Amino acid sequence: MELFCRLLLYCQWADRIRAAATEMAFLLRKLRDLCSSIMKPAERSKLTLFILELSSKGERMPVLLVILPLSKGLVLQAVETALAFVVILYQFRIMEEQKDIP
């Protein structure tokens, strides 16, 4: 149970980080567009590159074992898999009990 709670917390923070990165990229785009008349072209291009980097890293931020992106969806998949195993084990137990009844 403790490991499940830790996984839930990790996934929740990963979702928050991803959302914050997306929001920051959006706000920086608005700032860049609003201040385009007073920004130097070099500053504008640096800001654009930073926005692009932030956007691309925001999509692939925290992952588990290099293949599973941490998100609340991962927790739901883990719960679904665990419940499926419980149901299968319960069905096997019922079959075994039925074999024992004469």
C-alpha positions as CSV (number, residue, x, y, z in Angstrom):
1,M,0.0,0.0,0.0
2,E,2.9,2.4,0.8
3,L,4.4,1.8,-2.7
4,F,1.0,2.5,-4.3
5,C,0.7,5.8,-2.4
6,R,4.2,6.8,-3.4
7,L,3.5,6.0,-7.0
8,L,0.3,8.1,-6.8
9,L,2.3,11.0,-5.3
10,Y,5.0,10.8,-8.0
11,C,2.4,10.7,-10.7
12,Q,0.6,13.6,-9.3
13,W,3.7,15.7,-9.1
14,A,4.7,14.7,-12.6
15,D,1.3,15.9,-13.9
16,R,1.8,19.2,-12.0
17,I,5.2,19.7,-13.5
18,R,4.0,19.0,-17.0
19,A,1.0,21.4,-16.5
20,A,3.3,24.1,-15.1
21,A,5.7,23.8,-18.1
22,T,2.8,24.0,-20.5
23,E,1.4,27.0,-18.8
24,M,4.7,28.7,-18.6
25,A,5.3,28.2,-22.3
26,F,1.9,29.7,-23.1
27,L,2.6,32.7,-20.9
28,L,6.0,33.3,-22.4
29,R,4.5,33.1,-25.9
30,K,2.0,35.8,-24.9
31,L,4.7,37.9,-23.3
32,R,6.9,37.6,-26.4
33,D,4.0,38.6,-28.7
34,L,2.9,41.5,-26.6
35,C,6.5,42.9,-26.2
36,S,7.6,42.2,-29.7
37,S,7.9,46.0,-30.5
38,I,10.3,46.7,-27.7
39,M,12.4,43.5,-27.8
40,K,15.5,43.2,-29.8
41,P,15.5,40.5,-32.4
42,A,18.3,38.6,-30.6
43,E,16.3,38.6,-27.4
44,R,13.2,37.5,-29.2
45,S,14.9,34.6,-30.9
46,K,16.5,33.5,-27.5
47,L,13.0,33.6,-25.9
48,T,11.6,31.7,-28.8
49,L,14.2,29.0,-28.5
50,F,13.6,28.7,-24.8
51,I,9.8,28.4,-25.4
52,L,10.5,25.6,-27.9
53,E,12.8,23.8,-25.6
54,L,10.3,24.2,-22.7
55,S,7.5,22.9,-24.8
56,S,9.4,19.9,-26.1
57,K,10.6,18.9,-22.6
58,G,7.2,19.5,-21.1
59,E,5.8,16.7,-23.3
60,R,8.4,14.1,-22.2
61,M,9.2,15.1,-18.7
62,P,9.2,12.5,-15.9
63,V,9.2,8.9,-17.0
64,L,9.5,5.6,-15.3
65,L,12.0,3.0,-16.5
66,V,12.6,5.2,-19.6
67,I,9.4,4.0,-21.3
68,L,6.4,4.8,-19.1
69,P,5.4,8.5,-18.7
70,L,4.5,9.2,-15.1
71,S,0.9,10.4,-15.0
72,K,-2.3,9.7,-13.2
73,G,-3.3,7.4,-16.1
74,L,-0.4,5.1,-15.1
75,V,-2.0,4.8,-11.6
76,L,-5.3,3.9,-13.2
77,Q,-3.6,1.3,-15.4
78,A,-1.9,-0.2,-12.3
79,V,-5.2,-0.5,-10.4
80,E,-6.9,-2.0,-13.4
81,T,-4.2,-4.6,-13.8
82,A,-4.2,-5.5,-10.1
83,L,-8.0,-5.8,-10.1
84,A,-7.9,-8.1,-13.1
85,F,-5.4,-10.4,-11.3
86,V,-7.6,-10.4,-8.2
87,V,-10.6,-11.4,-10.3
88,I,-8.7,-14.2,-12.1
89,L,-7.4,-15.5,-8.8
90,Y,-10.9,-15.5,-7.4
91,Q,-12.2,-17.4,-10.4
92,F,-9.5,-20.0,-9.9
93,R,-10.4,-20.3,-6.3
94,I,-14.0,-20.8,-7.1
95,M,-13.2,-23.5,-9.6
96,E,-11.0,-25.3,-7.1
97,E,-13.8,-25.2,-4.5
98,Q,-16.2,-26.6,-7.0
99,K,-13.9,-29.5,-7.8
100,D,-13.7,-30.4,-4.1
101,I,-17.5,-30.6,-3.7
102,P,-18.6,-34.2,-4.4
